[in-house]
Amino acid sequence: MRILVVGDSYFPSAAYRSAFDALADHHEIRYAEVVDDLNWVPMTASEQRLREVNGNPAQVIAVLDHDEVLVHQGAPVTDAVLDASPELRLVCCARGGPVNVDLDAATARGIPVVTTPGKNAEAVADLTIAFLIMLTRRLPEVARFIEGGGEFGHDNYEGRAWFGHDLGGLTLGMIGVGQVGRRVAARARGFAMRVLAHDPFVAPAALSALGVEPTDLPTLLGTSDFVSLHARAGAGDPPLIGREEIAHMKRGTFLVNTARAGLVDEAALGEALASGQVAGAAFDLVSPSPAGGRHPLLAFPNMIITPHIGGSTAETLQHAAEMAAAEIERLAAGEPLVNVANRAELDARGRGPAL
């Protein structure tokens, strides 16, 4: 098969190569790059269905050449891209959700689109635990004290100003227990934390099997020392955590979000940080910072914000490349594909290869 791997600024084509070496013995693999195009404006209906894009469709069309498999992470895949290589049999989108692929167009052409769910689960779980430690040990405040010229190293007991808490014995309440949540639970239990969980899409028995205590949302909010979010947010959905939910939290709770921007009402959070209802928060995803300004939540010394680094590890890229390569091997062997994003739609049309 002819395979085109398109890299981008986040996931360069070089990051795929070790995982694709074995495929190169039996298939023709070419590597190309797209570059960020901030001036690209989606015009067609297909282009307007896409989100979180690197590059533009013309860049992908320019490098397609009778390829049967297209592998990408951020590059846009529109109807025009799919038509540029009529031989396409598979699109591998190396991310959890193919938001930059026109699934309707792929389905209409009988092309399965596979993804790499859970590629970053270990990395995001690690960051979540790091946030718990940073909050309970007051590391944001300590760092700002040092950076602000505070004295240290003069008094063997200067730590008396920075008392925090051990994680052991504290209660972690998780909202959502998917690929990341179950790994967070395992890590938290390793710290001897009590773990509560609320997920309406997971059976209570399945949650119990993970060593966590299933519970309803009000109980979780009112009992937990930490509330950690591991849920998805659809376009236009109201915040999962707003003023009402924050009011249900016991005073002094810490709030962690490594899942999605928009899950928390940031204005309500700011009020809760000011009043002490929320003792501190750590978010990997927030609303955009103002141009040339400081994000309003950073006014609070007990607030941590990171620029969406949850999955930013070399291992995440390697895992995604390996998952994509495995799907290509299945296609070549005539075996069922695993992570097919448009499986139901293809089944309904009776189209596509082994699914």
NUGU-418818 format. One record per residue (C-alpha): residue in one letter; x, y, z; chain. Coordinates in Angstrom, 3 decimals, decimal comma. Layout:
<node type="A" east="X" north="Y" up="Z" mol="A"/>
...
This chain:
<node type="M" east="0,000" north="0,000" up="0,000" mol="A"/>
<node type="R" east="0,981" north="3,624" up="-0,467" mol="A"/>
<node type="I" east="0,918" north="5,425" up="2,877" mol="A"/>
<node type="L" east="1,251" north="9,166" up="3,380" mol="A"/>
<node type="V" east="2,152" north="10,427" up="6,861" mol="A"/>
<node type="V" east="1,514" north="14,152" up="7,331" mol="A"/>
<node type="G" east="3,188" north="15,781" up="10,311" mol="A"/>
<node type="D" east="2,512" north="19,167" up="11,870" mol="A"/>
<node type="S" east="4,001" north="21,533" up="14,436" mol="A"/>
<node type="Y" east="2,683" north="19,469" up="17,365" mol="A"/>
<node type="F" east="3,200" north="15,980" up="15,935" mol="A"/>
<node type="P" east="6,020" north="16,133" up="13,353" mol="A"/>
<node type="S" east="6,349" north="13,302" up="10,867" mol="A"/>
<node type="A" east="9,668" north="12,249" up="12,440" mol="A"/>
<node type="A" east="7,751" north="11,171" up="15,553" mol="A"/>
<node type="Y" east="5,977" north="8,466" up="13,525" mol="A"/>
<node type="R" east="9,044" north="6,875" up="11,994" mol="A"/>
<node type="S" east="10,087" north="4,345" up="14,644" mol="A"/>
<node type="A" east="6,550" north="2,990" up="14,892" mol="A"/>
<node type="F" east="6,273" north="2,783" up="11,087" mol="A"/>
<node type="D" east="9,651" north="1,112" up="10,446" mol="A"/>
<node type="A" east="8,134" north="-2,376" up="10,341" mol="A"/>
<node type="L" east="5,488" north="-1,234" up="7,863" mol="A"/>
<node type="A" east="8,174" north="0,065" up="5,524" mol="A"/>
<node type="D" east="9,285" north="-3,518" up="4,790" mol="A"/>
<node type="H" east="6,018" north="-4,200" up="2,968" mol="A"/>
<node type="H" east="4,526" north="-0,803" up="2,098" mol="A"/>
<node type="E" east="5,607" north="2,453" up="0,499" mol="A"/>
<node type="I" east="5,629" north="5,195" up="3,122" mol="A"/>
<node type="R" east="6,143" north="8,874" up="2,411" mol="A"/>
<node type="Y" east="6,435" north="11,664" up="4,970" mol="A"/>
<node type="A" east="5,368" north="15,284" up="4,590" mol="A"/>
<node type="E" east="4,627" north="18,306" up="6,784" mol="A"/>
<node type="V" east="1,967" north="20,974" up="6,972" mol="A"/>
<node type="V" east="2,736" north="24,356" up="8,474" mol="A"/>
<node type="D" east="0,422" north="26,433" up="10,622" mol="A"/>
<node type="D" east="-1,698" north="28,796" up="8,545" mol="A"/>
<node type="L" east="-3,337" north="31,379" up="10,779" mol="A"/>
<node type="N" east="-4,729" north="33,168" up="7,738" mol="A"/>
<node type="W" east="-6,715" north="30,202" up="6,459" mol="A"/>
<node type="V" east="-10,462" north="30,847" up="6,563" mol="A"/>
<node type="P" east="-12,782" north="27,823" up="6,166" mol="A"/>
<node type="M" east="-15,071" north="28,546" up="3,243" mol="A"/>
<node type="T" east="-16,774" north="25,356" up="2,083" mol="A"/>
<node type="A" east="-19,324" north="23,421" up="4,120" mol="A"/>
<node type="S" east="-16,801" north="20,629" up="4,546" mol="A"/>
<node type="E" east="-14,103" north="23,002" up="5,800" mol="A"/>
<node type="Q" east="-16,509" north="24,598" up="8,255" mol="A"/>
<node type="R" east="-17,164" north="21,228" up="9,915" mol="A"/>
<node type="L" east="-13,562" north="21,040" up="11,117" mol="A"/>
<node type="R" east="-11,969" north="22,237" up="14,362" mol="A"/>
<node type="E" east="-8,467" north="22,376" up="15,852" mol="A"/>
<node type="V" east="-6,668" north="22,367" up="12,527" mol="A"/>
<node type="N" east="-2,969" north="22,687" up="11,659" mol="A"/>
<node type="G" east="-2,227" north="23,856" up="8,128" mol="A"/>
<node type="N" east="-4,855" north="24,064" up="5,410" mol="A"/>
<node type="P" east="-6,418" north="21,580" up="2,961" mol="A"/>
<node type="A" east="-4,347" north="22,789" up="0,014" mol="A"/>
<node type="Q" east="-1,165" north="21,729" up="1,784" mol="A"/>
<node type="V" east="-2,474" north="18,185" up="2,187" mol="A"/>
<node type="I" east="-3,824" north="18,001" up="-1,359" mol="A"/>
<node type="A" east="-0,420" north="19,065" up="-2,697" mol="A"/>
<node type="V" east="1,352" north="16,038" up="-1,173" mol="A"/>
<node type="L" east="-1,270" north="13,343" up="-1,818" mol="A"/>
<node type="D" east="-0,319" north="11,087" up="-4,731" mol="A"/>
<node type="H" east="-2,483" north="7,993" up="-5,250" mol="A"/>
<node type="D" east="-2,149" north="7,132" up="-1,548" mol="A"/>
<node type="E" east="-4,302" north="4,440" up="0,027" mol="A"/>
<node type="V" east="-3,739" north="5,465" up="3,647" mol="A"/>
<node type="L" east="-3,508" north="8,980" up="5,065" mol="A"/>
<node type="V" east="-2,042" north="9,402" up="8,564" mol="A"/>
<node type="H" east="-2,210" north="12,782" up="10,292" mol="A"/>
<node type="Q" east="-2,822" north="14,534" up="13,599" mol="A"/>
<node type="G" east="-3,654" north="18,173" up="13,011" mol="A"/>
<node type="A" east="-3,877" north="18,457" up="9,225" mol="A"/>
<node type="P" east="-7,395" north="19,094" up="7,892" mol="A"/>
<node type="V" east="-9,164" north="16,316" up="5,995" mol="A"/>
<node type="T" east="-12,046" north="17,702" up="3,942" mol="A"/>
<node type="D" east="-14,064" north="16,341" up="1,048" mol="A"/>
<node type="A" east="-11,559" north="17,938" up="-1,346" mol="A"/>
<node type="V" east="-8,658" north="16,241" up="0,453" mol="A"/>
<node type="L" east="-10,390" north="12,861" up="0,216" mol="A"/>
<node type="D" east="-11,103" north="13,373" up="-3,479" mol="A"/>
<node type="A" east="-7,461" north="14,257" up="-4,152" mol="A"/>
<node type="S" east="-6,568" north="10,586" up="-3,770" mol="A"/>
<node type="P" east="-9,443" north="8,381" up="-5,002" mol="A"/>
<node type="E" east="-7,487" north="5,305" up="-3,916" mol="A"/>
<node type="L" east="-7,833" north="6,197" up="-0,205" mol="A"/>
<node type="R" east="-8,959" north="3,231" up="1,871" mol="A"/>
<node type="L" east="-8,200" north="4,511" up="5,369" mol="A"/>
<node type="V" east="-7,678" north="7,769" up="7,281" mol="A"/>
<node type="C" east="-5,714" north="7,469" up="10,537" mol="A"/>
<node type="C" east="-6,238" north="10,509" up="12,764" mol="A"/>
<node type="A" east="-3,663" north="10,277" up="15,552" mol="A"/>
<node type="R" east="-5,796" north="11,926" up="18,230" mol="A"/>
<node type="G" east="-8,646" north="10,948" up="20,523" mol="A"/>
<node type="G" east="-11,396" north="12,588" up="18,461" mol="A"/>
<node type="P" east="-11,243" north="13,328" up="14,704" mol="A"/>
<node type="V" east="-12,471" north="16,908" up="15,007" mol="A"/>
<node type="N" east="-10,342" north="17,949" up="12,028" mol="A"/>
<node type="V" east="-11,825" north="15,275" up="9,717" mol="A"/>
<node type="D" east="-15,069" north="15,616" up="7,788" mol="A"/>
<node type="L" east="-16,553" north="12,304" up="8,926" mol="A"/>
<node type="D" east="-19,632" north="12,708" up="6,749" mol="A"/>
<node type="A" east="-17,483" north="13,087" up="3,654" mol="A"/>
<node type="A" east="-15,359" north="10,079" up="4,593" mol="A"/>
<node type="T" east="-18,444" north="7,950" up="5,235" mol="A"/>
<node type="A" east="-20,016" north="8,961" up="1,916" mol="A"/>
<node type="R" east="-16,888" north="7,664" up="0,205" mol="A"/>
<node type="G" east="-16,800" north="4,447" up="2,240" mol="A"/>
<node type="I" east="-13,580" north="5,404" up="3,998" mol="A"/>
<node type="P" east="-13,156" north="4,411" up="7,643" mol="A"/>
<node type="V" east="-11,555" north="6,971" up="9,947" mol="A"/>
<node type="V" east="-9,632" north="5,494" up="12,869" mol="A"/>
<node type="T" east="-8,403" north="7,385" up="15,905" mol="A"/>
<node type="T" east="-6,032" north="6,813" up="18,832" mol="A"/>
<node type="P" east="-8,161" north="7,091" up="21,984" mol="A"/>
<node type="G" east="-6,258" north="7,029" up="25,234" mol="A"/>
<node type="K" east="-2,950" north="7,903" up="23,585" mol="A"/>
<node type="N" east="-2,301" north="10,562" up="26,244" mol="A"/>
<node type="A" east="-4,060" north="8,904" up="29,186" mol="A"/>
<node type="E" east="-0,882" north="8,116" up="31,136" mol="A"/>
<node type="A" east="0,500" north="11,623" up="30,628" mol="A"/>
<node type="V" east="-2,720" north="13,370" up="31,660" mol="A"/>
<node type="A" east="-3,092" north="11,120" up="34,705" mol="A"/>
<node type="D" east="0,451" north="12,002" up="35,775" mol="A"/>
<node type="L" east="-0,280" north="15,719" up="35,420" mol="A"/>
<node type="T" east="-3,479" north="15,355" up="37,444" mol="A"/>
<node type="I" east="-1,595" north="13,806" up="40,356" mol="A"/>
<node type="A" east="1,082" north="16,484" up="40,029" mol="A"/>
<node type="F" east="-1,655" north="19,100" up="40,381" mol="A"/>
<node type="L" east="-2,976" north="17,428" up="43,540" mol="A"/>
<node type="I" east="0,473" north="17,534" up="45,107" mol="A"/>
<node type="M" east="1,130" north="21,106" up="44,003" mol="A"/>
<node type="L" east="-2,142" north="22,290" up="45,497" mol="A"/>
<node type="T" east="-2,008" north="20,467" up="48,802" mol="A"/>
<node type="R" east="1,641" north="21,455" up="49,353" mol="A"/>
<node type="R" east="0,928" north="25,074" up="48,307" mol="A"/>
<node type="L" east="3,628" north="25,003" up="45,638" mol="A"/>
<node type="P" east="2,181" north="27,875" up="43,559" mol="A"/>
<node type="E" east="2,361" north="30,177" up="46,576" mol="A"/>
<node type="V" east="5,847" north="28,959" up="47,473" mol="A"/>
<node type="A" east="7,110" north="29,479" up="43,920" mol="A"/>
<node type="R" east="5,711" north="33,007" up="43,807" mol="A"/>
<node type="F" east="7,283" north="33,773" up="47,191" mol="A"/>
<node type="I" east="10,705" north="32,690" up="45,940" mol="A"/>
<node type="E" east="10,332" north="34,409" up="42,568" mol="A"/>
<node type="G" east="9,246" north="37,574" up="44,366" mol="A"/>
<node type="G" east="12,514" north="37,750" up="46,273" mol="A"/>
<node type="G" east="11,443" north="35,991" up="49,467" mol="A"/>
<node type="E" east="14,323" north="34,853" up="51,639" mol="A"/>
<node type="F" east="15,095" north="31,176" up="52,139" mol="A"/>
<node type="G" east="17,916" north="29,020" up="53,413" mol="A"/>
<node type="H" east="18,437" north="31,076" up="56,575" mol="A"/>
<node type="D" east="16,221" north="29,239" up="59,054" mol="A"/>
<node type="N" east="15,918" north="25,495" up="59,575" mol="A"/>
<node type="Y" east="12,254" north="26,006" up="60,485" mol="A"/>
<node type="E" east="11,219" north="28,429" up="57,733" mol="A"/>
<node type="G" east="8,813" north="25,772" up="56,422" mol="A"/>
<node type="R" east="6,480" north="26,686" up="59,260" mol="A"/>
<node type="A" east="4,983" north="29,334" up="56,979" mol="A"/>
<node type="W" east="4,036" north="26,760" up="54,340" mol="A"/>
<node type="F" east="2,217" north="23,932" up="56,068" mol="A"/>
<node type="G" east="0,100" north="21,817" up="53,732" mol="A"/>
<node type="H" east="-1,299" north="18,282" up="53,856" mol="A"/>
<node type="D" east="-0,362" north="14,727" up="52,931" mol="A"/>
<node type="L" east="-2,414" north="13,194" up="50,136" mol="A"/>
<node type="G" east="-2,873" north="10,002" up="52,142" mol="A"/>
<node type="G" east="-6,226" north="10,000" up="53,889" mol="A"/>
<node type="L" east="-7,706" north="12,780" up="51,756" mol="A"/>
<node type="T" east="-10,679" north="12,150" up="49,478" mol="A"/>
<node type="L" east="-10,492" north="12,547" up="45,712" mol="A"/>
<node type="G" east="-13,795" north="12,923" up="43,893" mol="A"/>
<node type="M" east="-13,599" north="12,178" up="40,174" mol="A"/>
<node type="I" east="-16,267" north="13,287" up="37,715" mol="A"/>
<node type="G" east="-15,827" north="10,995" up="34,729" mol="A"/>
<node type="V" east="-13,962" north="7,700" up="34,770" mol="A"/>
<node type="G" east="-12,716" north="6,999" up="31,274" mol="A"/>
<node type="Q" east="-9,224" north="6,299" up="29,959" mol="A"/>
<node type="V" east="-7,678" north="9,054" up="32,087" mol="A"/>
<node type="G" east="-9,937" north="8,759" up="35,111" mol="A"/>
<node type="R" east="-9,222" north="5,094" up="35,753" mol="A"/>
<node type="R" east="-5,483" north="5,790" up="35,671" mol="A"/>
<node type="V" east="-5,875" north="8,727" up="38,044" mol="A"/>
<node type="A" east="-7,815" north="6,459" up="40,393" mol="A"/>
<node type="A" east="-5,039" north="3,881" up="40,419" mol="A"/>
<node type="R" east="-2,406" north="6,512" up="41,134" mol="A"/>
<node type="A" east="-4,504" north="8,148" up="43,866" mol="A"/>
<node type="R" east="-5,021" north="4,805" up="45,583" mol="A"/>
<node type="G" east="-1,244" north="4,389" up="45,521" mol="A"/>
<node type="F" east="-1,102" north="7,558" up="47,631" mol="A"/>
<node type="A" east="-3,608" north="5,999" up="50,061" mol="A"/>
<node type="M" east="-6,365" north="8,393" up="49,057" mol="A"/>
<node type="R" east="-10,042" north="7,572" up="49,259" mol="A"/>
<node type="V" east="-11,490" north="7,808" up="45,758" mol="A"/>
<node type="L" east="-15,115" north="8,651" up="44,969" mol="A"/>
<node type="A" east="-16,428" north="8,596" up="41,410" mol="A"/>
<node type="H" east="-19,449" north="9,834" up="39,517" mol="A"/>
<node type="D" east="-19,952" north="8,775" up="35,916" mol="A"/>
<node type="P" east="-23,476" north="8,191" up="34,576" mol="A"/>
<node type="F" east="-22,027" north="6,239" up="31,647" mol="A"/>
<node type="V" east="-20,212" north="3,634" up="33,769" mol="A"/>
<node type="A" east="-22,052" north="1,015" up="35,797" mol="A"/>
<node type="P" east="-21,526" north="1,236" up="39,576" mol="A"/>
<node type="A" east="-20,204" north="-2,347" up="39,620" mol="A"/>
<node type="A" east="-17,565" north="-1,401" up="37,054" mol="A"/>
<node type="L" east="-16,510" north="1,566" up="39,175" mol="A"/>
<node type="S" east="-16,288" north="-0,599" up="42,277" mol="A"/>
<node type="A" east="-14,097" north="-3,038" up="40,351" mol="A"/>
<node type="L" east="-11,620" north="-0,189" up="39,870" mol="A"/>
<node type="G" east="-11,372" north="0,245" up="43,624" mol="A"/>
<node type="V" east="-13,369" north="3,470" up="43,720" mol="A"/>
<node type="E" east="-16,652" north="4,280" up="45,445" mol="A"/>
<node type="P" east="-19,499" north="5,132" up="43,051" mol="A"/>
<node type="T" east="-21,678" north="7,978" up="44,257" mol="A"/>
<node type="D" east="-24,023" north="10,718" up="43,107" mol="A"/>
<node type="L" east="-22,744" north="14,172" up="42,190" mol="A"/>
<node type="P" east="-24,049" north="16,085" up="45,269" mol="A"/>
<node type="T" east="-22,450" north="13,572" up="47,624" mol="A"/>
<node type="L" east="-19,166" north="13,710" up="45,739" mol="A"/>
<node type="L" east="-19,100" north="17,502" up="45,784" mol="A"/>
<node type="G" east="-19,948" north="17,695" up="49,480" mol="A"/>
<node type="T" east="-17,455" north="15,030" up="50,582" mol="A"/>
<node type="S" east="-14,323" north="15,419" up="48,468" mol="A"/>
<node type="D" east="-11,163" north="17,287" up="49,382" mol="A"/>
<node type="F" east="-10,297" north="17,357" up="45,683" mol="A"/>
<node type="V" east="-12,749" north="17,428" up="42,771" mol="A"/>
<node type="S" east="-11,076" north="16,347" up="39,541" mol="A"/>
<node type="L" east="-12,794" north="16,636" up="36,167" mol="A"/>
<node type="H" east="-12,401" north="13,931" up="33,515" mol="A"/>
<node type="A" east="-15,497" north="14,523" up="31,411" mol="A"/>
<node type="R" east="-16,124" north="15,702" up="27,872" mol="A"/>
<node type="A" east="-17,859" north="18,937" up="26,920" mol="A"/>
<node type="G" east="-19,917" north="19,362" up="23,786" mol="A"/>
<node type="A" east="-20,203" north="22,598" up="21,873" mol="A"/>
<node type="G" east="-22,746" north="24,829" up="23,598" mol="A"/>
<node type="D" east="-22,983" north="22,672" up="26,727" mol="A"/>
<node type="P" east="-23,362" north="24,632" up="29,979" mol="A"/>
<node type="P" east="-20,480" north="24,396" up="32,477" mol="A"/>
<node type="L" east="-20,428" north="21,178" up="34,458" mol="A"/>
<node type="I" east="-19,262" north="23,116" up="37,524" mol="A"/>
<node type="G" east="-21,076" north="26,401" up="38,089" mol="A"/>
<node type="R" east="-22,125" north="28,436" up="41,098" mol="A"/>
<node type="E" east="-24,624" north="25,834" up="42,280" mol="A"/>
<node type="E" east="-22,102" north="22,991" up="42,164" mol="A"/>
<node type="I" east="-19,425" north="25,091" up="43,860" mol="A"/>
<node type="A" east="-21,883" north="25,942" up="46,621" mol="A"/>
<node type="H" east="-22,400" north="22,197" up="47,184" mol="A"/>
<node type="M" east="-18,672" north="21,649" up="47,718" mol="A"/>
<node type="K" east="-17,424" north="21,524" up="51,241" mol="A"/>
<node type="R" east="-15,507" north="24,682" up="52,090" mol="A"/>
<node type="G" east="-11,817" north="24,428" up="51,251" mol="A"/>
<node type="T" east="-12,126" north="21,947" up="48,390" mol="A"/>
<node type="F" east="-9,489" north="21,955" up="45,636" mol="A"/>
<node type="L" east="-10,680" north="21,852" up="42,001" mol="A"/>
<node type="V" east="-8,660" north="20,256" up="39,173" mol="A"/>
<node type="N" east="-9,445" north="20,263" up="35,458" mol="A"/>
<node type="T" east="-7,255" north="18,350" up="33,003" mol="A"/>
<node type="A" east="-10,166" north="17,463" up="30,716" mol="A"/>
<node type="R" east="-11,790" north="20,239" up="28,680" mol="A"/>
<node type="A" east="-12,061" north="24,000" up="28,660" mol="A"/>
<node type="G" east="-15,592" north="25,167" up="29,376" mol="A"/>
<node type="L" east="-16,313" north="22,596" up="32,076" mol="A"/>
<node type="V" east="-16,111" north="25,251" up="34,790" mol="A"/>
<node type="D" east="-17,764" north="28,659" up="35,076" mol="A"/>
<node type="E" east="-14,578" north="30,690" up="35,495" mol="A"/>
<node type="A" east="-16,322" north="33,737" up="36,942" mol="A"/>
<node type="A" east="-17,915" north="31,558" up="39,612" mol="A"/>
<node type="L" east="-14,550" north="29,940" up="40,308" mol="A"/>
<node type="G" east="-12,935" north="33,338" up="40,772" mol="A"/>
<node type="E" east="-15,563" north="34,257" up="43,346" mol="A"/>
<node type="A" east="-15,036" north="30,953" up="45,148" mol="A"/>
<node type="L" east="-11,256" north="31,376" up="45,234" mol="A"/>
<node type="A" east="-11,692" north="34,879" up="46,654" mol="A"/>
<node type="S" east="-14,082" north="33,692" up="49,356" mol="A"/>
<node type="G" east="-12,146" north="30,551" up="50,289" mol="A"/>
<node type="Q" east="-14,996" north="28,238" up="49,281" mol="A"/>
<node type="V" east="-12,462" north="26,730" up="46,870" mol="A"/>
<node type="A" east="-9,036" north="26,526" up="48,503" mol="A"/>
<node type="G" east="-7,155" north="26,328" up="45,216" mol="A"/>
<node type="A" east="-7,489" north="25,173" up="41,634" mol="A"/>
<node type="A" east="-5,279" north="23,761" up="38,880" mol="A"/>
<node type="F" east="-6,406" north="23,860" up="35,250" mol="A"/>
<node type="D" east="-4,654" north="22,636" up="32,134" mol="A"/>
<node type="L" east="-7,394" north="24,178" up="29,971" mol="A"/>
<node type="V" east="-9,014" north="27,581" up="30,428" mol="A"/>
<node type="S" east="-10,565" north="30,313" up="28,320" mol="A"/>
<node type="P" east="-8,007" north="32,172" up="26,163" mol="A"/>
<node type="S" east="-5,843" north="34,705" up="27,917" mol="A"/>
<node type="P" east="-6,500" north="38,285" up="26,796" mol="A"/>
<node type="A" east="-4,158" north="39,617" up="24,122" mol="A"/>
<node type="G" east="-1,194" north="41,203" up="25,841" mol="A"/>
<node type="G" east="-2,803" north="40,675" up="29,235" mol="A"/>
<node type="R" east="-2,939" north="38,328" up="32,182" mol="A"/>
<node type="H" east="-5,666" north="35,736" up="32,622" mol="A"/>
<node type="P" east="-7,994" north="36,968" up="35,396" mol="A"/>
<node type="L" east="-7,747" north="33,701" up="37,340" mol="A"/>
<node type="L" east="-4,005" north="34,256" up="37,786" mol="A"/>
<node type="A" east="-4,854" north="37,071" up="40,178" mol="A"/>
<node type="F" east="-5,296" north="34,350" up="42,805" mol="A"/>
<node type="P" east="-2,077" north="32,988" up="44,365" mol="A"/>
<node type="N" east="-3,678" north="29,561" up="44,798" mol="A"/>
<node type="M" east="-4,451" north="29,159" up="41,074" mol="A"/>
<node type="I" east="-2,345" north="27,041" up="38,692" mol="A"/>
<node type="I" east="-2,762" north="27,320" up="34,931" mol="A"/>
<node type="T" east="-0,766" north="25,345" up="32,379" mol="A"/>
<node type="P" east="-1,026" north="25,804" up="28,577" mol="A"/>
<node type="H" east="-2,699" north="22,479" up="27,693" mol="A"/>
<node type="I" east="0,376" north="20,348" up="28,381" mol="A"/>
<node type="G" east="-1,522" north="17,274" up="29,567" mol="A"/>
<node type="G" east="-0,595" north="15,122" up="26,582" mol="A"/>
<node type="S" east="2,667" north="16,857" up="25,733" mol="A"/>
<node type="T" east="5,083" north="13,983" up="26,207" mol="A"/>
<node type="A" east="7,239" north="12,054" up="23,757" mol="A"/>
<node type="E" east="5,557" north="8,874" up="24,948" mol="A"/>
<node type="T" east="2,126" north="10,192" up="23,977" mol="A"/>
<node type="L" east="3,274" north="10,714" up="20,390" mol="A"/>
<node type="Q" east="4,926" north="7,295" up="20,302" mol="A"/>
<node type="H" east="1,794" north="5,608" up="21,578" mol="A"/>
<node type="A" east="-0,377" north="7,357" up="18,987" mol="A"/>
<node type="A" east="1,994" north="6,377" up="16,173" mol="A"/>
<node type="E" east="1,990" north="2,757" up="17,344" mol="A"/>
<node type="M" east="-1,817" north="2,695" up="17,478" mol="A"/>
<node type="A" east="-2,042" north="4,111" up="13,944" mol="A"/>
<node type="A" east="0,509" north="1,612" up="12,636" mol="A"/>
<node type="A" east="-1,436" north="-1,255" up="14,224" mol="A"/>
<node type="E" east="-4,619" north="-0,195" up="12,415" mol="A"/>
<node type="I" east="-2,756" north="-0,121" up="9,086" mol="A"/>
<node type="E" east="-1,444" north="-3,623" up="9,755" mol="A"/>
<node type="R" east="-5,001" north="-4,783" up="10,395" mol="A"/>
<node type="L" east="-6,178" north="-3,241" up="7,151" mol="A"/>
<node type="A" east="-3,369" north="-4,909" up="5,197" mol="A"/>
<node type="A" east="-4,159" north="-8,279" up="6,794" mol="A"/>
<node type="G" east="-7,896" north="-7,958" up="6,173" mol="A"/>
<node type="E" east="-8,591" north="-7,934" up="9,910" mol="A"/>
<node type="P" east="-11,277" north="-5,804" up="11,631" mol="A"/>
<node type="L" east="-10,229" north="-2,272" up="12,482" mol="A"/>
<node type="V" east="-10,547" north="-1,317" up="16,148" mol="A"/>
<node type="N" east="-10,995" north="2,406" up="16,779" mol="A"/>
<node type="V" east="-13,299" north="3,375" up="13,920" mol="A"/>
<node type="A" east="-14,888" north="6,783" up="14,507" mol="A"/>
<node type="N" east="-17,519" north="6,376" up="11,767" mol="A"/>
<node type="R" east="-18,210" north="2,663" up="12,236" mol="A"/>
<node type="A" east="-21,959" north="3,022" up="12,823" mol="A"/>
<node type="E" east="-22,408" north="5,259" up="9,798" mol="A"/>
<node type="L" east="-20,448" north="2,914" up="7,546" mol="A"/>
<node type="D" east="-22,369" north="-0,087" up="8,873" mol="A"/>
<node type="A" east="-25,642" north="1,686" up="8,125" mol="A"/>
<node type="R" east="-24,526" north="2,215" up="4,548" mol="A"/>
<node type="G" east="-23,038" north="-1,268" up="4,217" mol="A"/>
<node type="R" east="-19,753" north="0,258" up="3,079" mol="A"/>
<node type="G" east="-16,098" north="0,130" up="3,962" mol="A"/>
<node type="P" east="-13,485" north="-2,603" up="4,495" mol="A"/>
<node type="A" east="-13,408" north="-5,066" up="7,393" mol="A"/>
<node type="L" east="-14,870" north="-3,257" up="10,399" mol="A"/>
